Amino acid sequence: MFRKSFVVLCAVALLSQPSLSFAFEKIDFDQGVDVRQTLQSVKSVDASGIAAQDSKSILIPKDAKMSDGSDVRMTRNKGAAEWTIMVFINGKNNLESYGAKDVNEMEVVGSDENTNVVVELGAMDVGAKRMLVAKDDKPGEVTSQSQDIGKVDMGDWKHLVDFGQWAKKTYPARHYMLVVWNHGSGWDKKKDEVGARGISYDDETGNHITTQQLGQALAAMGGVDVYGSDACLMQMAEVSYELKDYAGVIVGSEETEPGDGWDYTGFLKKLAGKPGASAEDVGKAVMDSYNEYYGNAGQGGTQSYVRSQMFEDFVGAVKAWTSAVMAAGEKDVVKAARKSVQSYAVSDNVDLIHFVNLIGGKTQNGSVKSSGQALVKFVQEKLVAGNAVTGSYGNSGGIAVYLPKYSVSSAYADLAWAKASSWGDFAQYVLKAYKEGAASDDEDNGGSGDDSDWGDWSAKKL
């Protein structure tokens, strides 16, 4: 588990100025903080009702240059780039200072004839800017020219759609990647809230984008080739299943991420060396750069990318295994596995492959063993295209699932994953097995993701 105190880079210049600089400051933060008010229920909104921003409303600066020194407008006239990478940096919370730092990381490489790197950068009190990231040689200073868009709600999924539509129209490409940068908390929720947790917490408005709304946003912007969460705890079956029809490859972390998040310099350098990069190449570039960056720093972490087209078959393999486990009735085996499985900052999140293997190693039931082996094989060879871990996360297989130890949230049944996989029924079965005699198990000191973990993390919110 990552420590909750880091040395960070804090922005000291306002976004309204032509460039951004930053200095060192030490703060405490948490990547899974809660919003300040009860959330509204997810409501379906027709994509036609979302105001698409005209491409001329954000002007391309006359002197904006590509990394090779050519004029941006002339380059665009030659035709679409291979990739447009859209990074939605919601810095309207205690991660604000990292936004400018990550844009500066992007500027080490910048945009070129093959790749447009497009950012919306928001900060508390001063609003947001949109920019095409240009290469520079000024570490510690953001020099890419930008356009103010005023104060916006970056916790509103419709605003995310607006950014995606604008970026696609203004910087067309053959392939698109969307990155949502902010706090993340998987699908999980607190008992006193309405609607699921998710991503992109805006502390000015008290809003965030729920799991279901993230799927709606990707659908409304026409989908992307790659979706990435530069945020904590988002690589879960519950989240990815909601996005599977609107993103070919999904990148994220099972565990929390440090405030510095992705290594954008390393990522873009790897991508720059592959002008014909596929969606999986892009996912691998994110994963490898992240793994190298934190591995070299001696810091533990997880990062993986999954193939969305495999989720329907994945559901079938999951249902076959869970049915076999429940029919076998080996509650002691299930309980022992739940106690030992790799879990994360929210202890209700566990690694799927590790859990299946723990049960498979103890079961006396042939169907449980064979269906478990088939499920693990499918995940490792088909669903998870790449998985990298550093530190003490060797039991992380690339996809997490929800297995609470105290109660199954009533909101869980609303998720598309829960409806398709019947995982909620299995979670209830595991919970019952786990609770039998749990009070007398001195070695069990895990907390509840709904109460103990999130309560502690919320207390550290700045």
N, C-alpha and C positions, 0 to 999 in steps of 0.2 A: 504494500500500500504506500502510495506516495505521501511524503510529509506534507503538512498543510502550511508550511512557512517556507518561502523562497526569497532569494535576492532577485529583484526584478528591475526592469527598465521602465521608468515612468515618464510619460510625456509631460513636458513643461511648457510647450508652446501650444496655443489654441489652434484648433482646426481651421479657423477662419484666416489664418496667416498662410502665405504661399508655401512655406515649408515647415516641417515638424522636426524638432530635436528632442532628445530625451536624456535623462540623467539617472543615476542609480538611486534607488530607495528600497528599503526593506518593508514589505507588508505581509500580512497574513491574508490568505484567500482560500476559497473553496470552489472547486469546479462544479459542485452539485447544489449550489444554493437555491433556496426557494424564492418564489415571488412574494410580494407583500400583501396580496389580497386574494380572495377566493376567485378561482378561474371560471370563465364562462364555458358552458358546454360547447363541444364542437358542433358547428352548424355548416351544412353544405351550402356553398356559394357557387353559383354558375360562373364559369371562367369568363363568359362574355360580359359579366358585370364588373370585372376588374379593369380599371382604367389603365390601358397600356400607354407608357410614356413615349411620345414621339422622339425619334432619334435625334432631331435637331434641338431638343430641349436641353441636352447636355452637349455642348460644343466640343469638338476636338481642337485643342490649342493649335494655333498656326505653326508654332515652332516645336511641336511634340515630335520626338525622334524615336525610331526603332533602335534596337541594340546595335545594328550595323550602321547607324547614322542616317538612314534614309528617312524621308518625311512620312509620317504616319498616314496622311491622307493619300499620298501617292501609292503607298503599299496597299492600302485597302482597295484602291481602284484596280489593282491587278487581279483581284478575285479574293474569295474567302480563304482565310487561313485554315490550317489543319485543325487547330484546337483553339477554343476560347475557354479559358479557365476563369470562372466567376467566383469570387471570394467575398462572401457576405460577412463582414467583420462587425459584429455587434459589440462595441466597446462601451455600451451604456450601462456599466456596472463596475465592479472592482477589478475587472480585467482590462480596463481602459488603456493603461500604459503599454500593454502587450500589442495592441493593435498597430500603433506606429512602428514598433520594433519589427513586427512581422512584415509590414509593407516594406520597411527598409531591407529586410532579408530578401524580399522579392526583387528589389531594385538592383541587387548584385548581379542578377541575370537579366531581368526586364523582359519586355515583349520583343518578339522578332517576327520575321515574315511567316513563320509557321505557327506561332503561338501568341494569342492575345491574352494578357493577364489583366483582368478587369476587377476592380475592387470598389465596394461601397464600405466606407470607413465611418463609423458612428462613434460619438463620444458624449459624455454627460454634459448637459447645459448648452453646448455649442452646436449641436446638430450633426449632420452627416455630409460627406463628400463622396463623389464618384470620380474614378480616375482610371485611365489606362496606365499601367505601371511601366515606366521607362527605366532603362538601365542608367545607373550613375556610379560614381566612384567616391561617394560621400557616406561612409559608415556613420551611423548616428543621426542622419538627417534624411527626411523624406522630401525628395525634390520633384516627384512626378506631379505634373500640373493637373489640377482638379477643378470640379465645378460643385459649388454648394447646392444642396437640395433642401436645406432648412432642417427643421426639427421633424423627425418622422418616428413612427412607432416600429421599432425593429423587432418587437415581440408579436407583431401582427403578420400572420402568414400571407395576407394579401399584399403587404408591402414587399415581402420576399419575392412574390410572383412578379410584382412590378419591376424589381431589380433584374430578375431573370429575363423578362420579356425585353426590357431596355437593352441589356447586354447582348442578347441574341440579335436584336435588330441593328444595333449600333456597331457591333463587332462580329459580323457573321463568320461562321466557320463550318467545316465539315463535321466536327465533333465538339461536344460541349461537356464541361465538367462544372458542377456546382459544389462549393464548399461552404458549409455553415459553421462559422467560427464563434464560439461563445461558451458559456456554461452548458453542460449537458447532463442529463440524469436518466438516460435510458427511457423506458416507458413508465417507470415507477411513479407512485403518487403518495401523498399523505391522506390519511383517512378523513380528514376534515375538509378536503378539497373536492371540487367537482371537475371531472376531466382528468386526463392522464398527464403526467409529467412529460417533458420533452427536451426542448433546446431553445436557444436564443432568448435569454431572459433580458428584458428591458426594465431597468430599475426606475426609470422615469415614469413609465406608464403602468408598471406592475404586470405587464402581459408577457407571455412567452408562447412559443409555437409548440402545440401538443403533437404527440405521435401521429394521430390521425390527420391533423392539419398539415404536417410535413408532407404526407402523401398527397393531400389535396393540392399543395403548392407545386409539387413536381408535376402533377397532372396538368394543372392550369398553365404552367409555363411550357408545356409541350414535351416534358421529359428531358433527360440528359443521358449521355453515354456513361458518365461516372458521377456518382454522388459521394461526397466525403463529409464526415463530421469531424471537424477539428475541435473536439469537445470530449467530455468524459462519458464513459459508460454506455456508448451508443451502439456498439456492435452486438446487438441482441437479436434473436430471432423475431421478437415482438416488434422491433423497429424495422428491421430489414424487410419483413413480410409486408408491411404497410407500403413500402416503396418499390416492391419488386417489379411492378408493371410500368414503372416510370424511370428506372435507372438500370443500365446493363450491369454495372459493377458498383458495389457499395463498399466504401472504405471506412474503417473506424476502429475504436479501441474498446476492448472488453472492460478494461480498468480505467481509472482516472488518468488524465493527462496532466503533466506539469503546466504551469501558466504559459510557458513559452510555446507549448503545442508543437505543431509540425515544424520541421526544418525546411522552410520554403526555399532557401538557397540550394540546399542539397537536392530537393525535389525537382526544382526547375532546371538545375544543371543536368540531372539525369534525363529529363524530358527533352532538353535542348539537343541532346545527343541522339535522339530518336525522332526525326522529322515525320516518320510515318507511323508513329506510336499508336498501338491499339488501346482499347479501354483497359485491358488487363495490364498492358505495359505501364499505363498511367498509375493504376492501383499499386503495382509493384514498385514504381518509383517513389510513391509516398511511403509505402511500408519500409523499403530498404533505407531510405534517407532517415526516417524516424528511428529505426533500429540502430543504425550506425551512430547517429547523433547522441542518443541516450546511452548506448552501449559504451561509447568512448568516454562519456561523462560518468560512467559507473552507476547509472540510475536505472531502476527497474521500470519496465513498461510493456505494453502490448499494442500490437497493431496488425490488422488483417484486412483482406479484401475478399468479397464473396461474389459468386455468380448468381445473378437474380433469376435466370431462367431455370435454375435447378430447384427452386423453392417448392414447386408443386410435387415433384418426386420426393423431395425432402420430407414434406408433410406425410406422405404415405409411409416412408420408412420410420418416422417418429411414431405414428399411430400403431404400426405393427409392433414396435418395441414396447411402448407404454401399455398396450393391451396385454402383451405377454407378461410384463412385470406385475400388473394388477391381478391377472388371473393366477399367477404363481403364488401370490400371497406371502412371499418371503419378507415380512415386515422388518425383521432384524437386519437382513441384508440391506434393505432400502435405508433404514435408519442409520446404519453404520456408514453407508455411502454419503448420505446427506451431511453427516458430521465431519467427514474427511474431505469433501470435495473442495476444489479450488473455488473460492469466492472472492468478492471484490469489495470496494469501499462501501457499497450498499450490499450487505451480506445476503440479501434475497436474490442477488444475481450470482449465478454459478456457471462454470464452464460445462457445456453439454457433454463433450467427448470424455472428459475426466469422470463425470458422473456415470456415464454409461459403462466405462471401463471398470470403475470401482464395483458396480453391481455385477458385471460380467465375471469379475475375478472371484466372486464369492458364491454366486448362484449355483444351485444344484439342478436347475431347470433347463432342459435342452433348448426350449423355444426362446427363453430369455437370452441365453447365451448366443444362439445363432442370429436372432433378430438384432441383438446388440452389436454383434460383429458386422452385420450388414449395414447398420446405421453408421457406425464409426467409419467404415470403408467408404460409404457414400459421402459423408461429410469431408473426409480427408482428400478424396480423389475427385469429387465432383463439385461440392458446394463451396468449400473454402479453397480459393485459388492460390492464396498465399497467406502465411502466418509467421510472424516474427515476435519473439519475446526477449526481454533482457531481465537480468536480476532474478528474483525468486518466483517468476511466473512460468516455470517450465511445464506446468500442468494446464496451461491455457492452449486450447486447440483452435481458437479463432472465432467461436460463436458462443455467446452466453444465452442463458434462459432464466426465467423467473421461477424460483422455488423458495417461497417464504417459509420461515420457521415459526411464525406466530399466527398469521391469518392470511387468507387469500383475499386480496382486494376485490370488492364488488365491481369495480370498474374494469377488472381484467376481462370479463366476458364480452366487453364491447370491442375489443381488439380483433382485427381481421385474423390474426394468427390464432387467437384463442378459439374463434369460431371454426376455423379450418382444421385445426390440429387436435382439438379437445384437450389441449394441454392443461386447461383449468381443472378438469376432472382429475388428471394425473397429479397436479400440484396439491389438490385436496387429499389424495391418497397418500402422497409422500408426507404431507403435513401431519396427517393422523398417525402414520408410522413413526415419525420423528418425535411427536409429542408423548408417545407412550413411554413413560419412565424418564423423560428428559430432565425433569426437575431434580432427579437424583444423580445426574451425570455431571460430576464435578468438572470434567474436562471440557464440557460444553459452555463456552462463554461468549458465543456469538450474539450479535445484536440484531434487532429487527430493522430492516431497511425502512419501514414506515415510521417507526418511533425512535428507537435508540440511535441509529446511525444518523438519520436526517436531523434529529433534534440537536445532536452534538455539532453537526456541520453548520446548521443554521446559526448557532451561537457564535460561530467564527466569521459570520458574514460582516463585511466592512460597511 
